[in-house]
Amino acid sequence: MKKLISTLCFILVFVGGAVLAKEVMINPITPDIRDKLRESTDLVRKVEDSMAPKVNDLEKIYKTYGETCKGNENDRGCVEMQNQIREKYKEVLSAMESELPRVRRAISSTAQNLGQSIKAKTRQKDLSELFAEVSSKGTLPKIRGPLSKKLSELLKAMGRPTTNVSILELSLRTQADLISANEILEYLEAEVSRQVVMVDMMKGFGDFSPEMATVMKGVAELFGYDVDFGDIVDETGPKTDDWRS
């Protein structure tokens, strides 16, 4: 009898272990990667908060100029307002020149580490296993809004003990969002550096050029600012399936 019970226990353990083995998820999201993503999210949120007053002040004076100085650009008060717009814009550029590289490096490092983990976890898997893992559960809903909101929602999904979303799909979506955000940041960095040089060479500063409006729109969307600097005639930003869509 004891031998029979021992045999049955062995069979149950063996079968149970096999079942559990089949249910083990492909999970590239290690604690270190989760910590790095949390640090990146906190940094993005801090940059959002620190730059918001400067961006809002710029929009306020820009709108005031547009409402009061149309057709009176050479009026002394309007010329003074142009100078104020220039100085406010330089403040925003200076802040972006300082902060964007920090954000980009954090985002890039997190994306790289996650990509390496995905590669390591899927290297020994065949396509059918990967397809089964991704399609076994629901799809992560689209997350709208600024970058910090997207990263926060991804972190929440990662932290749930049980989720109806494939962890592998969540990993791939997170990496894609990080890479896309990094492309936007690279573009903004390059454009900001160029405009830091150009801004003092411009005479009139009542209206934003298409390039300036594109930069401000990119910053507003990236960090979630509800501001408007006019229509963009020439969309010069990178064409990418980015994190905002």
SEMAR-477781 format. One record per atom (N, C-alpha, C): residue in one letter; z, y, x. Coordinates in steps of 0.05 Angstrom, whole numbers, plus 5000, padded with zeros to 4 digits. Example, Ala and Ser with C-alpha at 12.3 -4.5 7.8 and 13.67 -1.06 7.14 Angstrom:
REM residues 2
A515648865264/A515649105246/A515649345264/S514249555257/S514349795273/S515750015258/
END
This chain:
REM residues 245
M500049765017/M500050005000/M500050255017/K501850255038/K501950485055/K499250525069/K498050305076/K495450325090/K493350435071/L493450365045/L491550465025/L491950755021/I494550845019/I495051135015/I494151295039/S494651185063/S493751325087/S490751355087/T489451135079/T486451135078/T485451345059/L486751355035/L485951545014/L486351835024/C488651885037/C489252155047/C487152235068/F486452035085/F484452095105/F481752175092/I481052025071/I478552075057/I478652345044/L480852415031/L481152675018/L480952905038/V482352875060/V482253075081/V479453115092/F478152885097/F475452885108/F473553015089/V473552925064/V471753035044/V472353335038/G474953395036/G475753675031/G474953845054/G475253745078/G474353905101/G471453955101/A469853755093/A466953785092/A466153985071/V467553985048/V466954175027/V467554455036/L469954485049/L470754755059/L468754845080/A467854665097/A465954735118/A463454855106/K462554725083/K460154825070/K460555105058/E463055165050/E463555415037/E464255645056/V464555585082/V465055795102/V462855995102/M463556245099/M461456455098/M460556525126/I458156625128/I457156745152/I458257035153/N460357075168/N461757335168/N461657475195/P459757655198/P459557805224/P461558035226/I463058095204/I464758325203/I467558245215/T467858275241/T470358215254/T472358445250/P474958395255/P476858605253/P476258845270/D475158795295/D474459015312/D472259195300/I470259065288/I468059215276/I469059365252/R470859245236/R471959395213/R473559635223/D475059605245/D476559835256/D474660055266/K472459975279/K470660175288/K469260325265/L468660175244/L467460305221/L469360495208/R471960415207/R473960585196/R474260845213/E474260815239/E474361045257/E471961235253/S469561115250/S467161275246/S467361425219/T468361285199/T468661415172/T470561645174/D472861605187/D474861825190/D473662055205/L472162005226/L470862215242/L468962375225/V467162235210/V465262365193/V466662545172/R468862445161/R470262595141/R471562845153/K472562825177/K473763055191/K471663265197/V469363175206/V467163365212/V466263505186/E466063355165/E465363465139/E467263695132/D469763645134/D471863845127/D471764085145/S471364045171/S471464265190/S468964445188/M466664335181/M464264495179/M463864625151/A465164515131/A464764615104/A465064915100/P467265035111/P467565325107/P465265485119/K464265405142/K462065545155/K459565525139/V458965285129/V456465245113/V456665405087/N458965395074/N459365545049/N459165845053/D460365945074/D460166235080/D457266315085/L455766155099/L452966215104/L451366215078/E451766025061/E450366015035/E451066265018/K453566345018/K454466565002/K452966825010/I452966885036/I451667135044/I448667115042/Y447566865046/Y444666825043/Y443766875014/K445366784995/K444666824967/K445067124959/T447167244970/T447567534964/T445267694974/Y444267634998/Y441967775009/Y439567734991/G439067494982/G436767434966/G436867574939/E439267614928/E439567734902/E439368044903/T440068164926/T440268454927/T438168594945/C436968444962/C435268574982/C432268504979/K431468374958/K428668314955/K427068574950/G425168624968/G423668874966/G424969104981/N427469074990/N428969285004/N429869185032/E428169025044/E428968895069/E429669095091/N428469335090/N428969535112/N431369715105/D432569685082/D434969835076/D437169775096/R438669985104/R440669955125/R442669725118/G443569725093/G445469515085/G444269235087/C441669215080/C440368955081/C439868865109/V439269065127/V438868995155/V441468895167/E443669025159/E446368925168/E446868645157/M446068595132/M446468325121/M444868115136/Q442468195144/Q440768015160/Q442267935186/N443468135198/N445068075223/N447367885217/Q448667925194/Q450867755187/Q449867465182/I447567445169/I446467175165/I445867045191/R444767195210/R444167085237/R446666985250/E448767145249/E451267065262/E452566825249/K452466815222/K453566585208/K451966335214/Y449366365216/Y447666135222/Y448166035250/K448666215269/K449266145296/K451965995297/E453866075280/E456365935279/E455965645270/V454265615249/V453765345239/V452365175260/L450365295274/L448965155295/L450865065317/S452665255325/S454565195346/S456364965338/A457364965313/A459064745304/A457564485304/M455064485295/M453464245294/M452864145322/E452264335340/E451664255368/E454064115381/S456464195372/S458964065383/S459563805369/E459263795342/E460263565327/E458263335323/L455663405320/L453663195314/L453562975335/P453563055361/P453462835381/P455862645379/R458262745373/R460562575370/R460162375347/V459162475324/V458662305301/V456562105308/R454362195320/R452162015327/R453061785345/R454561855366/R455561645385/R457261445371/A458961535353/A460761345338/A459061165320/I457161285305/I455461135287/I453760935303/S452561025325/S450860855341/S452360625353/S454760675363/S456360465375/S457160245354/T457960345330/T458660155309/T456359985301/A453960115298/A451559965290/A450759765311/Q451059835336/Q450359655358/Q452259405358/N454859455356/N456759235356/N456359055332/L455859175309/L455359005285/L452758845288/G450758965299/G448258825304/G448558585322/Q450158625343/Q450658405362/Q452258175348/S454158255331/S455658055317/S453957895297/I452158045283/I450357905264/I448557705279/K447557795302/K445857615318/K447357365327/A449857405336/A451457185346/A452056985323/K452657095300/K453456915277/K451156775264/T448756875268/T446456755254/T444556615274/R445256615300/R443456505320/R442856205315/Q444956055307/Q444655765304/Q443955685275/K443355885258/K442755825230/K439755825226/D438855645208/D435955655201/D435555845177/L433055895171/L432456095150/L433556015122/S433455745117/S434455655091/S437455715087/E438955675109/E441855735108/E442356035104/L440756195118/L441156485116/L440356585088/F438156465077/F437356545050/F439456465030/A440556225033/A442556125014/A445056305015/E445756385039/E448156565042/E447756825028/V445456955032/V444857215021/V444557204991/S443256984981/S442556974953/S444756834936/S446856744949/S448956584934/S450656764916/K450657024922/K452357204907/K450757444898/G452057634885/G450757874874/G449858064896/T448358264888/T447458474907/T449258714906/L449758824929/L451459064931/L450059294916/P451459424897/P450159644883/P449559874902/K447560034894/K446860274910/K449160464910/I449760574933/I451960774936/I450661044941/R451061224922/R449961494925/R451961684938/G450961894950/G452762104960/G452662124990/P454562285001/P454662335030/P455262095046/L454862115072/L455261885090/L458161775089/S460061955088/S462861865088/S463461695063/K462261765040/K462661615016/K461461335018/K459061325030/K457761065033/K459460885051/L460360995074/L461860835093/L464560745080/S465760925065/S468260855051/S467860625032/E465760645016/E465260424997/E464660165010/L463160175033/L462659925048/L465259815059/L467059985069/L469559895079/L471259765057/K471159885033/K472659765010/K471559485004/A468859455004/A467659194998/A468458995019/M468659085045/M469358895066/M472258805064/G473958985053/G476858925052/G477758765028/R475958715009/R476758554985/R477058264992/P479358134984/P479757854990/P477557674978/T476757744954/T474557594941/T472557804932/T470057744937/T467957934930/T465557784920/N464157904901/N461757764890/N459257844906/V459657964930/V457458044947/V457457874972/S455157774980/S454957625005/S455857795029/I457657685045/I458557835068/I456357885088/L454457695090/L452157735108/L450457965098/E449957965071/E448358195060/E449858455064/L452458455060/L454058695065/L453758795094/S453858605112/S453558665141/S450858785147/L448758665136/L446058765140/L445659035128/R446659075104/R446459335090/R447959555106/T450359485116/T451859675132/T450359755157/Q449359555171/Q447859615196/Q445459785190/A443959725169/A441559885162/A442360175155/D444560215141/D445460485135/D446260635160/L447660495178/L448460625203/L446060705220/I444160525222/I441760585238/I440260825226/S439960825199/S438561045186/S440061315190/A442661305187/A444261555191/A443961645220/N443861455238/N443561525266/N440861665271/E438761575258/E436161705260/E436261995250/I437562035227/I437862305216/I439362485236/L441562375247/L443162525266/L441662595291/E440062415301/E438362465325/E436462695319/Y435162685296/Y433262905288/Y434763165286/L437063175273/L438563425269/L439463535296/E440363355314/E441263435340/E438963585355/A436663455355/A434363575370/A433563835358/E433563855331/E432664095317/E434764315321/V437264255321/V439364455326/V439164565354/S438764395374/S438464485401/S436164685404/R433964625390/R431564795391/R432165065378/Q433565055355/Q434065295340/Q436165475353/V437965355368/V439965515383/V438465715402/V436265615413/V434665785431/V433065985415/M431965895392/M430066065377/M431466285361/V433866245352/V435066425333/V435366715343/D435866755368/D436167025379/D433467155383/M431367005383/M428667115387/M427467215361/M428567145339/M427467225313/M428367505305/K426567665295/K427167935288/K428467945260/G426967885240/G428067885213/G429467625207/F431667635192/F433167395187/F433967375157/G432367485140/G433067475112/G432367215098/D430167095107/D429366835095/D429366615117/F430166375109/F430066155127/F427266055130/S426565975154/S423965845159/S424165565147/P421865425142/P421965155133/P423664965150/E423565015177/E425064845195/E428064885191/M428865145188/M431665205183/M432665085157/A431065115136/A431865005110/A432064705111/T430264575127/T430364285130/T432964195143/V433764345164/V436164275178/V438564305160/M438664525145/M440964575127/M441064375104/K438664295095/K438564095074/K439563825085/G438663755109/G439563505121/G442563495126/V443663725135/V446563735139/V448063715113/A447063855092/A448263855066/A448363575054/E446163425057/E445963155046/E447662955062/L447662995088/L449162815106/L452162835101/F453163085098/F455963125095/F456863205067/G455063205048/G455763235020/G456463525012/Y455063725023/Y455563995015/Y453764074992/D454964194971/D453364284948/D452364564953/V450364594969/V449264854977/V446264854974/D445065094973/D442165114969/D441165344986/F439265285004/F438065485022/F435165515016/G434365474992/G431565514984/G429865264987/D427365294976/D425565064976/D424465025004/I423964765010/I422764695036/I419764665032/V418264835046/V415364825043/V414264605060/D415264575084/D414264375103/D416464185110/E416363945098/E418463755103/E418063625131/T419663725150/T419263635178/T421263415186/G422963335168/G424963135174/G423762855178/P425262675189/P424262405194/P423762255167/K421462115166/K420861965142/K422061685146/T424161625133/T425561365137/T426761275111/D427061015108/D428460895085/D431460935091/D432461165086/D435061235097/D437361165079/W439861215089/W442261145075/W442661285049/R441161515045/R441561675021/R440261544996/S438261365001/S436661254978/S438061014966/
END
